[in-house]
Protein backbone atom coordinates (compact mmCIF):
# COMPACT_ATOMS: atom_id res chain seq x y z
CA UNK A 1 0.00 0.00 0.00
CA UNK A 2 1.16 3.54 -0.66
CA UNK A 3 0.92 4.40 3.02
CA UNK A 4 2.47 1.17 4.28
CA UNK A 5 -0.87 -0.16 5.47
CA UNK A 6 -1.61 2.88 7.64
CA UNK A 7 -4.88 4.62 6.87
CA UNK A 8 -4.30 8.37 6.83
CA UNK A 9 -4.98 11.53 4.82
CA UNK A 10 -5.09 11.20 1.06
CA UNK A 11 -1.68 11.86 -0.49
CA UNK A 12 -2.18 15.04 -2.49
CA UNK A 13 0.40 17.72 -3.23
CA UNK A 14 -1.36 21.07 -3.57
CA UNK A 15 -0.53 24.75 -3.66
CA UNK A 16 -0.68 27.00 -0.62
CA UNK A 17 -2.75 30.15 -1.03
CA UNK A 18 -2.36 33.42 0.88
CA UNK A 19 -4.84 36.19 1.52
CA UNK A 20 -4.99 39.07 -0.95
CA UNK A 21 -4.93 42.51 0.73
CA UNK A 22 -6.37 45.58 -1.02
CA UNK A 23 -6.31 49.06 0.53
CA UNK A 24 -8.83 51.57 -0.86
CA UNK A 25 -8.00 55.19 -0.11
CA UNK A 26 -10.54 57.02 -2.30
CA UNK A 27 -13.97 56.62 -3.86
CA UNK A 28 -14.22 53.98 -6.57
CA UNK A 29 -15.15 50.37 -7.27
CA UNK A 30 -13.73 47.18 -5.81
CA UNK A 31 -13.61 43.96 -7.86
CA UNK A 32 -12.83 40.69 -6.16
CA UNK A 33 -10.00 38.42 -7.26
CA UNK A 34 -10.56 35.45 -9.54
CA UNK A 35 -11.70 32.57 -7.34
CA UNK A 36 -9.45 29.53 -6.93
CA UNK A 37 -10.41 26.07 -5.65
CA UNK A 38 -9.21 26.92 -2.14
CA UNK A 39 -11.15 30.16 -1.76
CA UNK A 40 -14.77 30.54 -0.65
CA UNK A 41 -15.10 34.05 -2.08
CA UNK A 42 -15.48 35.69 1.33
CA UNK A 43 -13.45 38.52 2.78
CA UNK A 44 -12.72 40.44 5.93
CA UNK A 45 -13.73 44.04 5.24
CA UNK A 46 -12.23 46.72 7.48
CA UNK A 47 -14.00 50.03 6.95
CA UNK A 48 -12.95 53.31 8.57
CA UNK A 49 -14.85 56.59 8.35
CA UNK A 50 -13.47 60.13 8.35
CA UNK A 51 -12.34 61.58 11.69
CA UNK A 52 -14.09 64.54 13.28
CA UNK A 53 -12.80 68.11 13.07
CA UNK A 54 -11.84 70.18 16.11
CA UNK A 55 -13.12 73.53 17.35
CA UNK A 56 -11.11 76.73 17.21
CA UNK A 57 -9.74 78.69 20.20
CA UNK A 58 -8.90 75.69 22.40
CA UNK A 59 -11.91 73.78 21.09
CA UNK A 60 -12.43 70.09 21.75
CA UNK A 61 -10.57 67.44 19.77
CA UNK A 62 -12.27 65.39 17.08
CA UNK A 63 -13.31 61.79 17.59
CA UNK A 64 -11.95 59.06 15.35
CA UNK A 65 -14.00 57.79 12.46
CA UNK A 66 -15.88 54.61 13.21
CA UNK A 67 -13.92 51.42 12.55
CA UNK A 68 -16.14 48.55 11.43
CA UNK A 69 -14.61 45.07 11.01
CA UNK A 70 -16.75 42.45 9.25
CA UNK A 71 -15.40 38.92 8.83
CA UNK A 72 -16.61 36.39 6.24
CA UNK A 73 -18.38 39.06 4.23
CA UNK A 74 -19.57 37.64 0.87
CA UNK A 75 -18.25 39.38 -2.22
CA UNK A 76 -20.45 39.65 -5.32
CA UNK A 77 -19.20 38.91 -8.80
CA UNK A 78 -19.93 42.49 -9.87
CA UNK A 79 -18.01 45.61 -8.89
CA UNK A 80 -18.67 46.96 -5.39
CA UNK A 81 -18.97 50.78 -5.10
CA UNK A 82 -16.87 52.13 -2.24
CA UNK A 83 -17.15 55.57 -0.63
CA UNK A 84 -14.31 56.78 1.58
CA UNK A 85 -15.39 59.40 4.10
CA UNK A 86 -13.60 62.74 4.24
CA UNK A 87 -12.34 64.18 7.50
CA UNK A 88 -14.51 66.73 9.29
CA UNK A 89 -13.95 70.45 8.77
CA UNK A 90 -12.18 72.67 11.30
CA UNK A 91 -13.82 75.42 13.32
CA UNK A 92 -12.83 79.01 12.59
CA UNK A 93 -11.40 81.87 14.62
CA UNK A 94 -12.82 83.61 16.48
CA UNK A 95 -14.46 80.49 17.78
CA UNK A 96 -17.99 79.86 16.64
CA UNK A 97 -19.51 77.26 14.38
CA UNK A 98 -18.05 75.45 11.39
CA UNK A 99 -16.59 72.35 13.02
CA UNK A 100 -17.98 69.20 11.40
CA UNK A 101 -18.24 65.48 11.92
CA UNK A 102 -16.29 63.20 9.62
CA UNK A 103 -18.16 61.65 6.70
CA UNK A 104 -19.31 58.03 6.64
CA UNK A 105 -17.47 55.35 4.65
CA UNK A 106 -19.59 52.78 2.78
CA UNK A 107 -18.77 49.39 1.22
CA UNK A 108 -21.76 49.02 -1.07
CA UNK A 109 -22.08 45.25 -1.46
CA UNK A 110 -25.44 43.44 -1.48
CA UNK A 111 -25.45 43.87 2.29
CA UNK A 112 -23.90 47.36 2.56
CA UNK A 113 -21.45 48.13 5.34
CA UNK A 114 -21.31 51.64 6.82
CA UNK A 115 -18.74 53.11 9.19
CA UNK A 116 -19.95 56.26 10.99
CA UNK A 117 -17.98 59.51 10.77
CA UNK A 118 -16.16 60.72 13.88
CA UNK A 119 -17.82 63.30 16.12
CA UNK A 120 -16.64 66.91 15.93
CA UNK A 121 -15.02 68.52 18.93
CA UNK A 122 -16.77 71.11 21.04
CA UNK A 123 -16.85 74.74 19.87
CA UNK A 124 -18.12 77.99 21.31
CA UNK A 125 -21.52 77.73 19.65
CA UNK A 126 -21.98 74.23 21.11
CA UNK A 127 -19.39 73.22 23.66
CA UNK A 128 -20.37 69.56 23.72
CA UNK A 129 -18.43 67.22 21.49
CA UNK A 130 -20.72 65.52 18.98
CA UNK A 131 -21.65 61.85 18.83
CA UNK A 132 -20.08 59.81 16.03
CA UNK A 133 -18.12 56.67 15.25
CA UNK A 134 -16.08 57.86 18.21
CA UNK A 135 -17.25 60.94 20.08
CA UNK A 136 -15.62 64.35 20.06
CA UNK A 137 -14.10 65.96 23.14
CA UNK A 138 -15.83 68.85 24.86
CA UNK A 139 -14.66 72.48 24.84
CA UNK A 140 -13.86 74.30 28.09
CA UNK A 141 -17.18 74.59 29.87
CA UNK A 142 -18.73 78.03 30.31
CA UNK A 143 -21.79 78.15 32.54
CA UNK A 144 -22.88 81.36 30.80
CA UNK A 145 -23.17 79.55 27.47
CA UNK A 146 -26.67 78.12 27.15
CA UNK A 147 -25.71 75.34 24.73
CA UNK A 148 -24.25 71.96 25.52
CA UNK A 149 -24.21 69.80 28.61
CA UNK A 150 -21.99 70.08 31.64
CA UNK A 151 -19.91 67.02 30.74
CA UNK A 152 -19.58 68.16 27.18
CA UNK A 153 -18.42 65.04 25.31
CA UNK A 154 -19.77 62.99 22.44
CA UNK A 155 -20.70 59.31 22.56
CA UNK A 156 -19.28 56.61 20.27
CA UNK A 157 -21.14 54.11 18.10
CA UNK A 158 -21.34 50.59 19.56
CA UNK A 159 -18.81 48.29 17.94
CA UNK A 160 -17.09 51.15 16.08
CA UNK A 161 -15.61 53.48 18.67
CA UNK A 162 -15.73 55.14 22.07
CA UNK A 163 -16.71 58.38 23.77
CA UNK A 164 -14.69 61.57 23.77
CA UNK A 165 -13.22 63.20 26.86
CA UNK A 166 -15.21 65.61 29.07
CA UNK A 167 -14.44 69.31 28.88
CA UNK A 168 -12.55 71.28 31.49
CA UNK A 169 -14.32 73.65 33.86
CA UNK A 170 -14.61 77.37 33.20
CA UNK A 171 -11.24 79.11 33.23
CA UNK A 172 -9.22 75.89 33.00
CA UNK A 173 -8.46 76.19 29.28
CA UNK A 174 -9.03 72.46 29.09
CA UNK A 175 -10.67 70.67 26.17
CA UNK A 176 -11.30 66.96 26.09
CA UNK A 177 -9.58 64.52 23.74
CA UNK A 178 -11.45 62.61 21.04
CA UNK A 179 -12.44 58.99 21.46
CA UNK A 180 -10.83 56.19 19.45
CA UNK A 181 -11.59 52.65 18.40
CA UNK A 182 -9.45 51.30 21.23
CA UNK A 183 -10.55 53.56 24.10
CA UNK A 184 -12.18 56.73 25.36
CA UNK A 185 -10.61 60.17 25.08
CA UNK A 186 -8.90 61.56 28.16
CA UNK A 187 -10.84 64.13 30.16
CA UNK A 188 -9.61 67.69 30.49
CA UNK A 189 -9.41 68.57 34.14
CA UNK A 190 -10.68 69.73 36.43
CA UNK A 191 -14.13 69.02 35.03
CA UNK A 192 -17.66 69.90 35.99
CA UNK A 193 -18.51 66.17 35.96
CA UNK A 194 -16.83 65.48 39.26
CA UNK A 195 -13.74 63.85 37.74
CA UNK A 196 -10.31 64.60 39.17
CA UNK A 197 -7.77 66.69 37.32
CA UNK A 198 -6.28 64.51 34.59
CA UNK A 199 -2.51 64.49 34.12
CA UNK A 200 -1.12 66.08 30.98
CA UNK A 201 -1.00 65.06 28.22
CA UNK A 202 -4.70 64.80 27.48
CA UNK A 203 -4.42 61.94 25.04
CA UNK A 204 -6.80 60.85 22.32
CA UNK A 205 -8.49 57.48 22.56
CA UNK A 206 -6.23 54.71 21.37
CA UNK A 207 -6.48 53.42 17.83
CA UNK A 208 -6.65 49.78 16.77
CA UNK A 209 -4.24 47.58 14.80
CA UNK A 210 -5.45 45.31 12.00
CA UNK A 211 -2.34 43.09 12.21
CA UNK A 212 -4.30 40.08 13.58
CA UNK A 213 -6.14 39.94 10.25
CA UNK A 214 -2.93 39.97 8.20
CA UNK A 215 -1.24 36.83 9.51
CA UNK A 216 -1.88 34.91 6.26
CA UNK A 217 -1.42 37.87 3.89
CA UNK A 218 0.55 37.45 0.69
CA UNK A 219 3.66 39.64 0.55
CA UNK A 220 4.23 42.30 -0.43
CA UNK A 221 1.18 44.41 0.30
CA UNK A 222 0.79 48.12 1.00
CA UNK A 223 -1.47 49.70 3.61
CA UNK A 224 -1.35 53.22 5.10
CA UNK A 225 0.06 54.01 8.54
CA UNK A 226 1.33 50.48 9.25
CA UNK A 227 -2.20 49.24 9.87
CA UNK A 228 -3.05 51.21 13.04
CA UNK A 229 -6.18 53.30 12.61
CA UNK A 230 -9.02 55.27 14.21
CA UNK A 231 -7.25 57.11 17.02
CA UNK A 232 -8.78 60.17 18.66
CA UNK A 233 -7.30 63.65 18.57
CA UNK A 234 -5.31 65.00 21.52
CA UNK A 235 -6.95 67.60 23.75
CA UNK A 236 -5.86 70.80 25.50
CA UNK A 237 -3.72 71.88 27.20
CA UNK A 238 -0.65 69.92 26.17
CA UNK A 239 -2.57 67.22 24.35
CA UNK A 240 -0.80 64.76 22.08
CA UNK A 241 -1.95 61.87 19.91
CA UNK A 242 -2.64 58.68 21.82
CA UNK A 243 0.33 56.36 22.41
CA UNK A 244 0.99 53.98 19.54
CA UNK A 245 -0.41 56.16 16.77
CA UNK A 246 -3.57 55.54 14.84
CA UNK A 247 -3.80 58.84 13.04
CA UNK A 248 -5.18 61.07 15.79
CA UNK A 249 -3.72 64.57 15.57
CA UNK A 250 -1.65 66.21 18.28
CA UNK A 251 -2.98 69.42 19.77
CA UNK A 252 -3.03 71.90 16.92
CA UNK A 253 -2.62 69.25 14.19
CA UNK A 254 -4.84 67.59 11.61
CA UNK A 255 -5.74 63.93 11.71
CA UNK A 256 -3.62 61.77 9.41
CA UNK A 257 -5.06 61.04 5.97
CA UNK A 258 -6.53 57.55 5.39
CA UNK A 259 -6.50 56.60 9.07
CA UNK A 260 -9.80 58.07 10.28
CA UNK A 261 -7.84 59.90 12.98
CA UNK A 262 -9.59 62.67 14.88
CA UNK A 263 -8.29 66.24 14.68
CA UNK A 264 -6.19 67.53 17.53
CA UNK A 265 -7.71 70.18 19.76
CA UNK A 266 -7.61 73.76 18.46
CA UNK A 267 -4.86 76.09 19.60
CA UNK A 268 -5.71 79.34 21.37
CA UNK A 269 -6.50 82.29 19.12
CA UNK A 270 -6.40 80.13 15.98
CA UNK A 271 -8.81 77.92 14.13
CA UNK A 272 -9.38 74.25 14.69
CA UNK A 273 -8.05 71.29 12.73
CA UNK A 274 -9.31 68.83 10.10
CA UNK A 275 -10.00 65.16 10.73
CA UNK A 276 -8.20 62.43 8.82
CA UNK A 277 -9.94 60.80 5.85
CA UNK A 278 -11.10 57.20 6.03
CA UNK A 279 -10.00 53.92 4.47
CA UNK A 280 -11.19 50.46 3.43
CA UNK A 281 -9.05 47.32 3.59
CA UNK A 282 -10.38 44.16 1.95
CA UNK A 283 -8.67 40.89 2.89
CA UNK A 284 -9.77 38.13 0.52
CA UNK A 285 -9.35 34.63 1.91
CA UNK A 286 -6.74 32.46 0.16
CA UNK A 287 -6.78 34.19 -3.22
CA UNK A 288 -3.06 34.51 -4.02
CA UNK A 289 -1.19 31.39 -5.14
CA UNK A 290 2.33 30.95 -3.73
CA UNK A 291 5.28 28.76 -4.72
CA UNK A 292 4.91 26.77 -1.52
CA UNK A 293 3.23 23.35 -1.43
CA UNK A 294 1.42 21.28 1.16
CA UNK A 295 1.35 17.48 1.26
CA UNK A 296 -0.64 15.79 4.02
CA UNK A 297 -0.36 12.07 4.77
CA UNK A 298 2.53 9.63 5.11
CA UNK A 299 5.00 9.28 2.26
CA UNK A 300 7.71 6.71 1.47
CA UNK A 301 11.15 7.92 0.42
CA UNK A 302 10.47 6.69 -3.12
CA UNK A 303 7.19 8.64 -3.33
CA UNK A 304 9.03 11.68 -1.98
CA UNK A 305 11.72 11.28 -4.65
CA UNK A 306 9.12 11.04 -7.44
CA UNK A 307 7.38 14.26 -6.27
CA UNK A 308 10.71 16.10 -6.15
CA UNK A 309 11.43 15.04 -9.77
CA UNK A 310 7.99 16.36 -10.73
CA UNK A 311 8.84 19.69 -9.03
CA UNK A 312 5.88 19.22 -6.69
CA UNK A 313 8.00 19.18 -3.55
CA UNK A 314 9.96 22.16 -2.28
C-alpha positions in Angstrom: 0.0 0.0 0.0 1.2 3.5 -0.7 0.9 4.4 3.0 2.5 1.2 4.3 -0.9 -0.2 5.5 -1.6 2.9 7.6 -4.9 4.6 6.9 -4.3 8.4 6.8 -5.0 11.5 4.8 -5.1 11.2 1.1 -1.7 11.9 -0.5 -2.2 15.0 -2.5 0.4 17.7 -3.2 -1.4 21.1 -3.6 -0.5 24.7 -3.7 -0.7 27.0 -0.6 -2.7 30.1 -1.0 -2.4 33.4 0.9 -4.8 36.2 1.5 -5.0 39.1 -0.9 -4.9 42.5 0.7 -6.4 45.6 -1.0 -6.3 49.1 0.5 -8.8 51.6 -0.9 -8.0 55.2 -0.1 -10.5 57.0 -2.3 -14.0 56.6 -3.9 -14.2 54.0 -6.6 -15.2 50.4 -7.3 -13.7 47.2 -5.8 -13.6 44.0 -7.9 -12.8 40.7 -6.2 -10.0 38.4 -7.3 -10.6 35.4 -9.5 -11.7 32.6 -7.3 -9.4 29.5 -6.9 -10.4 26.1 -5.6 -9.2 26.9 -2.1 -11.1 30.2 -1.8 -14.8 30.5 -0.7 -15.1 34.0 -2.1 -15.5 35.7 1.3 -13.4 38.5 2.8 -12.7 40.4 5.9 -13.7 44.0 5.2 -12.2 46.7 7.5 -14.0 50.0 7.0 -12.9 53.3 8.6 -14.8 56.6 8.3 -13.5 60.1 8.4 -12.3 61.6 11.7 -14.1 64.5 13.3 -12.8 68.1 13.1 -11.8 70.2 16.1 -13.1 73.5 17.3 -11.1 76.7 17.2 -9.7 78.7 20.2 -8.9 75.7 22.4 -11.9 73.8 21.1 -12.4 70.1 21.8 -10.6 67.4 19.8 -12.3 65.4 17.1 -13.3 61.8 17.6 -11.9 59.1 15.4 -14.0 57.8 12.5 -15.9 54.6 13.2 -13.9 51.4 12.6 -16.1 48.5 11.4 -14.6 45.1 11.0 -16.7 42.5 9.2 -15.4 38.9 8.8 -16.6 36.4 6.2 -18.4 39.1 4.2 -19.6 37.6 0.9 -18.2 39.4 -2.2 -20.5 39.7 -5.3 -19.2 38.9 -8.8 -19.9 42.5 -9.9 -18.0 45.6 -8.9 -18.7 47.0 -5.4 -19.0 50.8 -5.1 -16.9 52.1 -2.2 -17.2 55.6 -0.6 -14.3 56.8 1.6 -15.4 59.4 4.1 -13.6 62.7 4.2 -12.3 64.2 7.5 -14.5 66.7 9.3 -13.9 70.5 8.8 -12.2 72.7 11.3 -13.8 75.4 13.3 -12.8 79.0 12.6 -11.4 81.9 14.6 -12.8 83.6 16.5 -14.5 80.5 17.8 -18.0 79.9 16.6 -19.5 77.3 14.4 -18.0 75.5 11.4 -16.6 72.4 13.0 -18.0 69.2 11.4 -18.2 65.5 11.9 -16.3 63.2 9.6 -18.2 61.7 6.7 -19.3 58.0 6.6 -17.5 55.4 4.7 -19.6 52.8 2.8 -18.8 49.4 1.2 -21.8 49.0 -1.1 -22.1 45.3 -1.5 -25.4 43.4 -1.5 -25.4 43.9 2.3 -23.9 47.4 2.6 -21.4 48.1 5.3 -21.3 51.6 6.8 -18.7 53.1 9.2 -20.0 56.3 11.0 -18.0 59.5 10.8 -16.2 60.7 13.9 -17.8 63.3 16.1 -16.6 66.9 15.9 -15.0 68.5 18.9 -16.8 71.1 21.0 -16.8 74.7 19.9 -18.1 78.0 21.3 -21.5 77.7 19.6 -22.0 74.2 21.1 -19.4 73.2 23.7 -20.4 69.6 23.7 -18.4 67.2 21.5 -20.7 65.5 19.0 -21.7 61.8 18.8 -20.1 59.8 16.0 -18.1 56.7 15.2 -16.1 57.9 18.2 -17.2 60.9 20.1 -15.6 64.4 20.1 -14.1 66.0 23.1 -15.8 68.8 24.9 -14.7 72.5 24.8 -13.9 74.3 28.1 -17.2 74.6 29.9 -18.7 78.0 30.3 -21.8 78.2 32.5 -22.9 81.4 30.8 -23.2 79.5 27.5 -26.7 78.1 27.2 -25.7 75.3 24.7 -24.3 72.0 25.5 -24.2 69.8 28.6 -22.0 70.1 31.6 -19.9 67.0 30.7 -19.6 68.2 27.2 -18.4 65.0 25.3 -19.8 63.0 22.4 -20.7 59.3 22.6 -19.3 56.6 20.3 -21.1 54.1 18.1 -21.3 50.6 19.6 -18.8 48.3 17.9 -17.1 51.1 16.1 -15.6 53.5 18.7 -15.7 55.1 22.1 -16.7 58.4 23.8 -14.7 61.6 23.8 -13.2 63.2 26.9 -15.2 65.6 29.1 -14.4 69.3 28.9 -12.5 71.3 31.5 -14.3 73.7 33.9 -14.6 77.4 33.2 -11.2 79.1 33.2 -9.2 75.9 33.0 -8.5 76.2 29.3 -9.0 72.5 29.1 -10.7 70.7 26.2 -11.3 67.0 26.1 -9.6 64.5 23.7 -11.5 62.6 21.0 -12.4 59.0 21.5 -10.8 56.2 19.5 -11.6 52.6 18.4 -9.5 51.3 21.2 -10.5 53.6 24.1 -12.2 56.7 25.4 -10.6 60.2 25.1 -8.9 61.6 28.2 -10.8 64.1 30.2 -9.6 67.7 30.5 -9.4 68.6 34.1 -10.7 69.7 36.4 -14.1 69.0 35.0 -17.7 69.9 36.0 -18.5 66.2 36.0 -16.8 65.5 39.3 -13.7 63.9 37.7 -10.3 64.6 39.2 -7.8 66.7 37.3 -6.3 64.5 34.6 -2.5 64.5 34.1 -1.1 66.1 31.0 -1.0 65.1 28.2 -4.7 64.8 27.5 -4.4 61.9 25.0 -6.8 60.8 22.3 -8.5 57.5 22.6 -6.2 54.7 21.4 -6.5 53.4 17.8 -6.7 49.8 16.8 -4.2 47.6 14.8 -5.4 45.3 12.0 -2.3 43.1 12.2 -4.3 40.1 13.6 -6.1 39.9 10.3 -2.9 40.0 8.2 -1.2 36.8 9.5 -1.9 34.9 6.3 -1.4 37.9 3.9 0.6 37.4 0.7 3.7 39.6 0.5 4.2 42.3 -0.4 1.2 44.4 0.3 0.8 48.1 1.0 -1.5 49.7 3.6 -1.4 53.2 5.1 0.1 54.0 8.5 1.3 50.5 9.2 -2.2 49.2 9.9 -3.0 51.2 13.0 -6.2 53.3 12.6 -9.0 55.3 14.2 -7.3 57.1 17.0 -8.8 60.2 18.7 -7.3 63.7 18.6 -5.3 65.0 21.5 -6.9 67.6 23.8 -5.9 70.8 25.5 -3.7 71.9 27.2 -0.7 69.9 26.2 -2.6 67.2 24.3 -0.8 64.8 22.1 -1.9 61.9 19.9 -2.6 58.7 21.8 0.3 56.4 22.4 1.0 54.0 19.5 -0.4 56.2 16.8 -3.6 55.5 14.8 -3.8 58.8 13.0 -5.2 61.1 15.8 -3.7 64.6 15.6 -1.7 66.2 18.3 -3.0 69.4 19.8 -3.0 71.9 16.9 -2.6 69.2 14.2 -4.8 67.6 11.6 -5.7 63.9 11.7 -3.6 61.8 9.4 -5.1 61.0 6.0 -6.5 57.5 5.4 -6.5 56.6 9.1 -9.8 58.1 10.3 -7.8 59.9 13.0 -9.6 62.7 14.9 -8.3 66.2 14.7 -6.2 67.5 17.5 -7.7 70.2 19.8 -7.6 73.8 18.5 -4.9 76.1 19.6 -5.7 79.3 21.4 -6.5 82.3 19.1 -6.4 80.1 16.0 -8.8 77.9 14.1 -9.4 74.2 14.7 -8.0 71.3 12.7 -9.3 68.8 10.1 -10.0 65.2 10.7 -8.2 62.4 8.8 -9.9 60.8 5.9 -11.1 57.2 6.0 -10.0 53.9 4.5 -11.2 50.5 3.4 -9.1 47.3 3.6 -10.4 44.2 1.9 -8.7 40.9 2.9 -9.8 38.1 0.5 -9.3 34.6 1.9 -6.7 32.5 0.2 -6.8 34.2 -3.2 -3.1 34.5 -4.0 -1.2 31.4 -5.1 2.3 31.0 -3.7 5.3 28.8 -4.7 4.9 26.8 -1.5 3.2 23.3 -1.4 1.4 21.3 1.2 1.4 17.5 1.3 -0.6 15.8 4.0 -0.4 12.1 4.8 2.5 9.6 5.1 5.0 9.3 2.3 7.7 6.7 1.5 11.2 7.9 0.4 10.5 6.7 -3.1 7.2 8.6 -3.3 9.0 11.7 -2.0 11.7 11.3 -4.7 9.1 11.0 -7.4 7.4 14.3 -6.3 10.7 16.1 -6.1 11.4 15.0 -9.8 8.0 16.4 -10.7 8.8 19.7 -9.0 5.9 19.2 -6.7 8.0 19.2 -3.5 10.0 22.2 -2.3 
